[in-house]
Amino acid sequence: MTTMDMAVPGGKARPATPARIYDYLLGGIHNFPADQEAGRRLIELSADTRTIAQVNRAFLGRAVRYLAGAGIRQFLDIGSGIPTQGNVHEIAQRLAPDSRVVYVDIDPVAVAESLDILAGNPNATAILGDVRNPGQILGHASVRRLLDLTQPTALLLVAVLHFISDDDRPHAAVAELVDALPVGGYLALSHGTTEVHAPESNGNLVTTDLYKRQAATAVQTRTRPEVERFFTGLDLVEPGLVWLSEWRPDPEAPGPFAATPERSLVRAGVAVKRTRTAG
Ligand SMILES: C[S@@+](CC[C@H](N)C(=O)[O-])C[C@H]1O[C@@H](n2cnc3c(N)ncnc32)[C@H](O)[C@@H]1O
């Protein structure tokens, strides 16, 4: 049985979740009425919403191709979401069949759907986990079984940390995860910023309120320096921390926002760990 089989008409209403709202925005099928309503309200707020989701997903794909090209064969993808086209394991294993991937998400539906599509793939799995609790993720039996953290590994934190409020100390959590990476490991990250819309702007307040009420989730966009601080102890690879569509765009297919990259409202970067971090 897949999790979609559990969406029984007349069954208990499911509150929206960021994973399923994002799936709706990407045109996926793993979402329920509350997610669709929240997604529609976000689109009403900004006609760019769907494109931002697509451009973020495209960054993830380019980052994984870059990392595979850099010799990375192990990926820890936290806040991985619901499997959709261009999954990390598909891209990585196409380029290097021995690539290993562990997906981690706080949403049980995302994890169940991931496990469904990963059935029969011995080098990839999905686990329930919370980025706010790195110890639980790093100590998880599946992580320990599939990933050898003495070998080059990429940590992916793509469009997840803006769901973690400062009270939950996201920088400390990321530092703990980065500390577990070996020298030669990478961090790929994208994050909504306050550079275009101030936190107190109407759009930001309505978005924050919508996630809080409909998905019981905090949204905290951050300033550029606050986003850059997640890379402490690492060296950003070229072109640094840039708007999503500016990160190593495919010259053959520059994609939406190529001429107006700030419309993505999201910064993205990939960094390498050249020396041990102080843990
Ligand atoms: C916008 S989606 C991004 C999915 C994927 N990383 C991508 O960029 O295509 C954000 C994901 O973060 C997950 N998430 C939110 N809070 C989380 C937490 N505390 N720990 C782990 N995952 C979380 C959500 O469930 C959702 O699947």
The ligand as a MOL file (V3000), in Angstrom:
LIG
                    3D

  0  0  0     0  0            999 V3000
M  V30 BEGIN CTAB
M  V30 COUNTS 27 29 0 0 0
M  V30 BEGIN ATOM
M  V30 1 C 10.5410 22.9120 0.2970 0
M  V30 2 S 10.8080 21.2150 0.6630 0 CHG=1
M  V30 3 C 12.3960 20.9340 -0.0940 0
M  V30 4 C 12.5490 19.5330 -0.6670 0
M  V30 5 C 13.8850 19.2840 -1.3670 0
M  V30 6 N 15.0020 19.4820 -0.4700 0
M  V30 7 C 14.0440 20.2060 -2.5480 0
M  V30 8 O 14.6600 21.2550 -2.3850 0
M  V30 9 O 13.5490 19.9080 -3.6420 0 CHG=-1
M  V30 10 C 11.2640 21.3100 2.3860 0
M  V30 11 C 11.3270 19.9590 3.0670 0
M  V30 12 O 11.8910 20.1150 4.3770 0
M  V30 13 C 11.2070 19.2220 5.2490 0
M  V30 14 N 11.3980 19.6950 6.6380 0
M  V30 15 C 10.8430 20.7610 7.2450 0
M  V30 16 N 11.2790 20.8450 8.5100 0
M  V30 17 C 12.1410 19.8220 8.6990 0
M  V30 18 C 12.9280 19.3790 9.7950 0
M  V30 19 N 12.9000 20.0080 10.9710 0
M  V30 20 N 13.7190 18.2950 9.6330 0
M  V30 21 C 13.7410 17.6150 8.4460 0
M  V30 22 N 13.0060 17.9880 7.3680 0
M  V30 23 C 12.2170 19.0750 7.4950 0
M  V30 24 C 9.7740 19.2800 4.7920 0
M  V30 25 O 9.0100 18.1870 5.2610 0
M  V30 26 C 9.9530 19.3190 3.2840 0
M  V30 27 O 9.9590 18.0260 2.7490 0
M  V30 END ATOM
M  V30 BEGIN BOND
M  V30 1 1 1 2
M  V30 2 1 2 3
M  V30 3 1 2 10
M  V30 4 1 3 4
M  V30 5 1 4 5
M  V30 6 1 5 6
M  V30 7 1 5 7
M  V30 8 2 7 8
M  V30 9 1 7 9
M  V30 10 1 10 11
M  V30 11 1 11 12
M  V30 12 1 11 26
M  V30 13 1 12 13
M  V30 14 1 13 14
M  V30 15 1 13 24
M  V30 16 1 14 15
M  V30 17 1 14 23
M  V30 18 2 15 16
M  V30 19 1 16 17
M  V30 20 1 17 18
M  V30 21 2 17 23
M  V30 22 1 18 19
M  V30 23 2 18 20
M  V30 24 1 20 21
M  V30 25 2 21 22
M  V30 26 1 22 23
M  V30 27 1 24 25
M  V30 28 1 24 26
M  V30 29 1 26 27
M  V30 END BOND
M  V30 END CTAB
M  END
